[in-house]
Amino acid sequence: MDINTCSVLIVHIGEAAHQSQEADIFLRLLKTRPARIQEVDCPSKIHNPSQFDLLFFNIQGAYWGEMLPGYLLDLAVEHRIALFNASQDSICETLVLLAGIDGVFYRQDPPDLILKGIGHLLDKQRWFRRDAMDRALQTLLKCAPVAGQNRQKQDEEFDALTKREMTIVRMLSSGAQNKEIANQLHISTNTVKTHLYSVFRKTHCRNRLELLSWVQQHLPMQMVM
């Protein structure tokens, strides 16, 4: 067996995505590269993801907007993940990049572009549009602490959040939608929105994207204390 051959898992989000023409085209292009390929027809059938070098998620029909499923965020912490068959309005590519995912392919991408992106990913590089990478960098720069900034000020931002606000921030960062948060906490979606507005004000974040970056800077340190 070629030691340079990558082990790849294709994960289809639903039966419709599995049977789509676009999925078939992507799979044929992937098979032109040195890769051992396995497929599952839903995320719940992913077992032992560590045995794969790369996981491709076929997200045709999924509309996540500015949120990502918790299982995807969890996998992205320790595994290389790419999305394909995405629609322009179904995801926020900048959020996907900041979440640690390695690449995105869109349904309208031509075969030569897809093949080029697959090559980059199999060579352990990332594959994103330049404008998405620029926006991600701008977001990180806006949220990053200014050189010499007093650490006490950062801690005050964290401490200003109430216990309920912290719970909502944690749920939000794990991929929960407003309705899911409301159901789990037995509150209305309007109450969730009110808490989020308060969180945005206290953390000086303007949107969920900046809040995700803020969480990455603060929660990992504070949660273990």
C-alpha positions in Angstrom: 0.0 0.0 0.0 1.3 3.5 -0.9 2.4 5.2 2.3 1.4 8.5 0.7 -2.2 7.5 0.2 -4.6 9.4 2.5 -7.5 7.8 4.3 -10.7 9.8 3.7 -14.2 9.6 5.1 -17.2 11.0 3.1 -20.1 12.0 5.4 -23.4 12.7 3.8 -25.9 14.9 5.6 -29.1 13.1 4.7 -30.2 10.8 2.0 -30.9 13.6 -0.6 -27.3 14.8 -0.3 -26.0 11.2 -0.6 -27.9 10.7 -3.9 -27.2 14.0 -5.5 -25.4 14.4 -8.8 -23.0 16.9 -7.2 -21.9 14.3 -4.6 -21.3 11.8 -7.4 -19.1 14.3 -9.3 -17.1 15.2 -6.2 -16.5 11.6 -5.4 -15.3 10.9 -8.9 -12.9 13.8 -8.7 -11.7 12.6 -5.3 -11.0 9.1 -6.7 -8.5 10.6 -9.2 -6.2 11.3 -6.2 -4.3 8.8 -4.1 -6.9 8.2 -1.4 -8.6 5.3 0.4 -12.3 6.4 0.6 -15.1 5.3 2.9 -18.6 6.7 3.0 -21.4 7.0 5.7 -24.9 8.4 5.1 -25.2 10.4 8.3 -22.9 11.9 11.0 -24.2 9.5 13.7 -22.4 6.6 11.8 -19.0 8.2 12.2 -16.9 5.7 14.3 -13.3 6.2 15.2 -12.7 9.3 13.2 -9.0 9.2 14.2 -8.4 6.5 11.6 -9.0 9.1 8.8 -6.7 11.8 7.6 -9.5 13.9 6.3 -13.3 14.0 6.7 -15.4 15.5 3.9 -18.9 16.5 4.9 -21.5 16.7 2.0 -23.7 19.5 3.4 -26.1 19.8 0.4 -29.5 20.9 1.8 -28.1 22.1 5.1 -28.6 25.7 6.0 -26.6 26.7 9.0 -26.1 30.4 8.5 -24.0 31.9 11.3 -24.1 28.7 13.4 -22.5 25.3 13.0 -23.7 21.9 14.5 -22.1 21.0 17.8 -20.8 17.6 16.5 -19.0 19.4 13.7 -17.3 21.9 16.1 -16.3 19.0 18.3 -14.8 17.0 15.5 -12.9 20.1 14.2 -11.0 20.3 17.4 -8.9 17.2 16.8 -9.6 16.2 13.1 -9.2 17.7 9.7 -12.6 18.5 8.2 -13.8 20.0 4.9 -17.3 20.8 3.6 -18.5 20.3 0.1 -21.7 20.9 -1.9 -22.3 24.1 0.1 -24.7 26.8 -1.1 -23.6 30.4 -0.9 -26.3 31.3 1.6 -26.1 28.1 3.6 -23.0 28.9 5.7 -20.8 31.7 6.8 -17.4 30.8 5.4 -15.5 33.1 7.8 -17.2 31.4 10.8 -16.3 28.0 9.3 -12.7 29.0 9.0 -12.5 30.4 12.5 -14.1 27.2 13.8 -11.0 25.3 12.6 -12.5 23.6 9.5 -10.0 23.2 6.7 -11.9 24.0 3.6 -15.2 24.6 1.7 -16.4 23.7 -1.8 -19.5 25.1 -3.3 -22.0 23.5 -5.6 -21.3 25.9 -8.4 -17.5 25.3 -8.2 -16.1 24.0 -11.6 -14.4 20.5 -11.6 -10.9 21.9 -12.1 -11.3 24.2 -9.1 -12.6 21.3 -7.0 -9.7 19.1 -8.1 -7.2 21.8 -7.2 -8.8 22.3 -3.7 -8.8 18.5 -3.1 -5.1 18.5 -3.9 -4.4 21.3 -1.4 -6.3 19.5 1.3 -4.7 16.1 0.7 -1.3 18.0 0.9 -2.4 19.2 4.4 -3.2 22.8 3.3 -6.4 24.8 3.7 -8.9 25.6 0.9 -10.9 28.9 1.3 -11.7 31.8 -0.9 -9.3 34.7 -0.4 -12.0 37.1 0.8 -13.1 34.7 3.5 -9.6 34.5 4.8 -9.3 38.3 4.7 -12.5 38.6 6.7 -11.4 36.0 9.3 -8.1 37.8 9.8 -9.9 41.2 10.2 -12.2 39.6 12.8 -9.3 38.1 14.7 -7.4 41.4 14.7 -10.4 43.3 16.0 -11.0 40.8 18.8 -7.3 40.2 19.7 -6.1 42.1 22.8 -4.1 45.2 22.0 -0.4 44.9 22.8 0.2 46.0 26.4 -3.5 45.9 27.2 -4.2 45.3 30.9 -5.1 41.7 31.5 -7.4 42.8 34.3 -9.6 44.6 31.7 -10.0 41.3 29.8 -10.9 39.5 33.1 -13.4 42.1 33.9 -15.2 41.5 30.6 -15.5 37.9 31.5 -16.5 38.5 35.1 -19.2 40.9 34.0 -21.2 38.1 32.4 -24.0 36.6 34.6 -24.2 32.9 35.2 -27.1 32.6 32.7 -25.2 34.6 30.1 -22.2 32.3 30.5 -24.5 29.3 30.0 -25.9 30.8 26.8 -22.4 31.7 25.5 -21.2 28.1 26.1 -24.3 26.6 24.4 -23.9 29.1 21.5 -20.2 28.2 21.0 -21.1 24.5 20.9 -23.4 25.2 17.9 -26.8 25.5 19.6 -29.4 27.7 17.9 -31.6 30.3 19.7 -34.6 28.0 19.7 -32.5 25.0 21.1 -31.1 27.2 23.9 -34.6 28.5 24.8 -36.0 24.9 24.9 -33.1 23.6 27.1 -33.2 26.6 29.5 -37.1 26.7 29.5 -37.1 30.4 28.4 -38.5 32.2 25.4 -36.4 32.9 22.3 -36.9 36.6 22.9 -35.3 36.1 26.4 -32.4 34.4 24.7 -32.0 37.3 22.3 -32.1 39.8 25.2 -29.3 37.9 27.0 -27.3 37.8 23.8 -27.6 41.6 23.3 -26.3 42.0 26.9 -23.4 39.6 26.1 -22.5 41.6 23.0 -22.5 44.8 24.9 -20.3 43.5 27.8 -17.8 41.7 25.5 -17.8 44.6 22.9 -18.7 42.1 20.2 -20.8 43.2 17.3 -22.0 39.8 16.1 -21.8 36.1 16.7 -18.7 35.8 14.6 -16.8 38.2 16.9 -18.3 36.5 19.9 -16.9 33.1 18.7 -13.5 34.7 18.5 -13.9 36.2 22.0 -14.9 32.8 23.4 -11.8 31.2 21.9 -9.7 33.7 23.7 -11.5 33.6 27.1 -13.4 30.4 27.7 -10.6 27.9 27.3 -8.6 29.6 30.0 -11.4 30.4 32.4 -13.3 27.1 32.1 -10.3 25.1 33.5 -9.8 27.4 36.5 
